[in-house]
Amino acid sequence: MKLQIPYWLIILSGCGQIFTAIIYPYIRHKVFDWYNDVKQLKPLNQEIAKTYGRYIQGLNFSFGVITILIPKDLQNQSNLAIAITTLIASYWVGKVATQIAYYPMYSIPQKRIFKIGSYGMNMLFLLFALVFTLLSIINIFKL
């Protein structure tokens, strides 16, 4: 019996990743006041911070597009499927670990929408980590 993750769950993960890319600038600006904090850095460090922000946004969007366009290929147990699913799984597991290890020390603004959003985003990150870790394991062990 071959294990498979339902395509709807993979597509949902792809849509969620695109959502995180789209919402990312809003969160930086409205929730974290990120741009004002970055202005306090030296000019080169400002550009580095902005560049990494764009990398994060670009990766989230790209992972979402890949996931939506080729969900079957992400389960075909090829070397490329193993590489892509393991890369995406590592990215999201790292994000979840970072959230747990570092972010609880900081507080987000106490508006209700930000609190709800925080829980929602963390659930999305956990979903992505679980879906892609399972895809990776299924691909690697040919389950």
VOKE-976660 format. One record per residue (C-alpha): residue in three letters; x, y, z. Coordinates in steps of 0.1 Angstrom, whole numbers, padded with zeros to 4 digits, always signed. Layout:
ALAXYZ
...
// end
This chain:
MET+0000+0000+0000
LYS+0014+0033-0011
LEU+0010+0062+0013
GLN-0002+0095-0002
ILE-0011+0128+0012
PRO-0044+0141-0003
TYR-0039+0165-0031
TRP-0064+0190-0015
LEU-0041+0192+0015
ILE-0010+0198-0006
ILE-0029+0224-0027
LEU-0041+0240+0006
SER-0005+0242+0018
GLY+0005+0258-0015
CYS-0022+0284-0012
GLY-0012+0290+0024
GLN+0024+0296+0015
ILE+0013+0322-0011
PHE-0009+0338+0015
THR+0020+0341+0039
ALA+0040+0358+0011
ILE+0012+0383+0003
ILE+0005+0391+0040
TYR+0042+0393+0050
PRO+0046+0431+0042
TYR+0014+0439+0062
ILE+0027+0420+0092
ARG+0061+0436+0091
HIS+0045+0471+0088
LYS+0014+0470+0110
VAL+0023+0443+0136
PHE+0060+0447+0141
ASP+0066+0483+0130
TRP+0096+0467+0112
TYR+0103+0496+0088
ASN+0109+0521+0117
ASP+0132+0496+0134
VAL+0152+0490+0102
LYS+0157+0528+0098
GLN+0178+0527+0129
LEU+0203+0505+0113
LYS+0233+0516+0093
PRO+0225+0519+0055
LEU+0242+0487+0045
ASN+0225+0468+0073
GLN+0192+0483+0063
GLU+0196+0469+0028
ILE+0207+0435+0041
ALA+0176+0433+0063
LYS+0153+0444+0034
THR+0170+0418+0012
TYR+0164+0390+0036
GLY+0128+0401+0040
ARG+0124+0398+0002
TYR+0141+0364+0002
ILE+0116+0351+0028
GLN+0087+0365+0009
GLY+0100+0352-0024
LEU+0106+0317-0010
ASN+0072+0315+0005
PHE+0056+0325-0028
SER+0078+0302-0049
PHE+0072+0272-0026
GLY+0035+0279-0029
VAL+0035+0281-0067
ILE+0056+0249-0070
THR+0032+0232-0046
ILE+0001+0242-0065
LEU+0015+0236-0100
ILE+0030+0202-0095
PRO+0014+0184-0065
LYS+0017+0150-0081
ASP+0053+0155-0089
LEU+0060+0163-0053
GLN+0049+0127-0044
ASN+0065+0107-0073
GLN+0095+0096-0052
SER+0120+0108-0077
ASN+0153+0123-0066
LEU+0139+0158-0075
ALA+0108+0152-0054
ILE+0130+0141-0025
ALA+0151+0172-0028
ILE+0123+0197-0032
THR+0101+0183-0004
THR+0130+0180+0020
LEU+0141+0216+0012
ILE+0106+0229+0018
ALA+0102+0207+0049
SER+0135+0219+0063
TYR+0125+0255+0057
TRP+0092+0253+0075
VAL+0105+0231+0104
GLY+0132+0257+0109
LYS+0106+0284+0109
VAL+0085+0266+0135
ALA+0116+0259+0156
THR+0125+0296+0155
GLN+0090+0306+0164
ILE+0091+0283+0195
ALA+0127+0291+0205
TYR+0128+0329+0200
TYR+0095+0346+0193
PRO+0077+0339+0226
MET+0102+0363+0243
TYR+0086+0391+0223
SER+0052+0405+0225
ILE+0030+0414+0196
PRO+0005+0443+0198
GLN-0024+0432+0220
LYS-0051+0440+0194
ARG-0075+0411+0190
ILE-0069+0407+0153
PHE-0031+0404+0158
LYS-0035+0378+0185
ILE-0059+0357+0163
GLY-0035+0363+0133
SER-0006+0351+0154
TYR-0023+0318+0162
GLY-0035+0315+0126
MET+0000+0320+0111
ASN+0016+0296+0136
MET-0010+0270+0126
LEU-0002+0275+0090
PHE+0035+0272+0096
LEU+0029+0240+0115
LEU+0007+0227+0087
PHE+0034+0234+0061
ALA+0061+0217+0083
LEU+0039+0186+0088
VAL+0028+0183+0051
PHE+0063+0187+0037
THR+0080+0165+0063
LEU+0055+0137+0056
LEU+0060+0142+0018
SER+0097+0140+0023
ILE+0095+0109+0044
ILE+0071+0092+0019
ASN+0095+0101-0009
ILE+0127+0091+0008
PHE+0115+0057+0021
LYS+0093+0050-0009
LEU+0062+0045+0013
// end
